[in-house]
C-alpha cells in the first residue's frame, strides 16, 4: 500500500506502470546538457557628489516603475563610544520615531500614503535608512528621507521604549542556545577590549546606561553630509535624482567625525573549550572559530570558493560528513563573516549532545583534509558553478541593487566589481583553494563553544585534548 501523500511512478505515469509490470525499463531520453553561461552585466550606475559632501550613486533600472532609496551613514556599531555599546543601533532605530515636525505615528502614516515604510537600522559597519516606492513618488520619498536624516526628533519616550525592547531581546537570548553560542564565540575569539567581542546591539549593562542625551550627542557627531551616501536604484534618471537630492539635503551642514578604534583585535589564547551550561537543552549548540579576514582582503575570492567546499554549501564536506554520513545534525555550516575589519570565521551546528565530541572530531578532520590535500576538480567545479550561477538572480530587485551598491561604498570595492565577480570565481583553481585553507583556516587558533548539559558533554570533550575546558553560566560567568 502506498503511503498517503507520496506519489509512486506507477501512479504518476501509466506507461511507466506498464513497463514496470512487464519487467523492462523504458529508455529515458538523455538529459539536456547545460549551455555556456550567458554574459551578465550589473546595472550601470553614476556617481555624483553634492556641494556639501553628500555622495550620490544612481542606478537607472527602468523595467518596472519602482525605486529604492537607501541612505548609508558611517555610523555603525564600531563607532559606539567606549562604554556605550548599542548606541549606534539605538540611534538608527530612533530615526523613524519622528522627524520634520511629525511624531512617529504621523511619520509612519505619511510613509503609508506614499505606499512605503521606513526601515532604519545599523549593523557593524554602517547605519541605513531605506524606502521603496513607485517611481511617481520618488520626489516625495526623497523629501521624507531628507527629514529623517536631517531633522529627527529622537523623542525620549521612544528612546526608552526601544531601549526596553533591546533589554527584552537580551533576556530572551538567555533561553536561546543558538544566540548564547554566537555571543560566547565572539567573546572568546576577540580580546576583551575589542568592540567585536561584544554584541552590536550592546550588552545588558551598556544598554541600561544609554539615554536620550547620548543618542542626541551620537547623532550630532556621526550624522553629517560627508558621512552619508544616498543610493537610488530604479526607474529614475541621474540628473533628476541629483536635483531632488540638492533640494532636500543640499543645505545640510556638519563636520567630520573621529575615526573609530580598530575593533577586531584577536585573543592571544591557544585552543580552548568553553561550555555554556544549559542542562535542559536536548541538543548541543557547537561553534568553532577564530578571527577571520576583512572584506577587502586580496584573497577574498579563493576564500569564498574554499569555504563553499568546506562548509558553505549544502553539498559541502562538513555538512555531508556530519549530516549524511553520520547523522549527527540536520545541518552544519562554515562561513567568514565579512566586515570592514576582520570578522569571525565560524563553523556551527546543533548536534545530539551525546555525540558532541565525535562531531568535533569530524570537523577537525575536514579542516585538516582541506588544508593538506587538493580538493577534487568536481568539488571545485560544483562550488564555482553554484556561485557563478546564482549571482545574476541576486540582483533582480531594486532593493538588492541598492544593497549591492552600498557594499561598494562600505568596503571600498572598485566600480566594476560586480561585472568581474563571476570571472574571478571561475578563475579560482584547486591550488588556490588549498593555499587559502592553509593561510586562513588555522586549527591551532580555534576556540570551541558548546551550549549544552555539562554533565553530558564535558568529560568527552576533555578526552579530546582540544584544550582547557571552562564552564560558564548563561551570563558568561565562569562556574567551573
C-alpha angles and dihedrals in degrees: 000000000000118000114247113266095016118112116212124204091247091054095046101044122032092195090053089050092054092048092049091049090052092053096242134107123234115235108250118216114250117269114255114256119237114254128227114291110266117237117263130198123191112232113279115250138185129221123213135165125215120225092257094054102262107143121220129204114183124185113186108213105168101173092099131025092245132113132191119204115197125178116197116198126190091236107105128145093278087069093059109128116246110283093013102090110168096030094113092053093044091051094049093049091050093057093083094049093087138332143164093024094311123111120226095272093049091046091052091046092052090049089051090053087056088052095248146086131227118243115192123175145134132227128184096287107033149357119241143194117199139185134166118201142160109279090245088066097048095110092049091048090049089054091050090048090053092052092050093048099040106030113027114164094215090198116206093226092057093044088056092047094050091045089053090050090055091050089051090052090053091050090051090049090064089068097042115085096198094055092044091053094049093047094048093048091055089048095054097037095056130048115266092249095050115104091225089063090073131054118275089234093053135248127276094263094046095045092050088058095054118108139179090255090056090050091051092048092049091049091050092051102041106029109075135122098266090054094054131087115185113206122193122183127176142044097356141107119236093231091054092049092050090052092049092047093049089052095048107033102010093098094052113119134189144126136253122281125225118267115257123247117262104274103193109071107148128225118264093215122117120232114316141167120232117191118193105204115237107152096180095056111113090201136037119240105219127200131175121179155128138194110303132191138296115253094248094057112133091231092061097117098045089047093050092052093042091052091048088059094042102045113322100097134048087247092051123126098250094049095046090047099048098033108030105026100037108016093226096135146007089239143351127197142182129198149158112235103221115219136151088266126031109303122191129283106221140184113196138181140148107228137178101274095232091062099044093114092047091051091051090050091054093047091052089048091055092048091052091046096053091046096051107031132050113249117241117268088239090059092049091047093048092052096045093044091053095047091045095045100048094044100086095047091057091073105050096109127065090233091057092047090051091050090050091053089049088058090055089055098041097047100032094241120170118264092247094049096114093046090057098039098097094046091050091051093048091049094062109110134204088256092051090054094054092044091051091049093049093047101042110024107067117181091191092062097047121126117201124213123186123181107198147084110324090204088065105032107031102074095046091047091050089053089057089068088216091141143297115322124226126180121212136186121240090274092057097255115142113247102170 
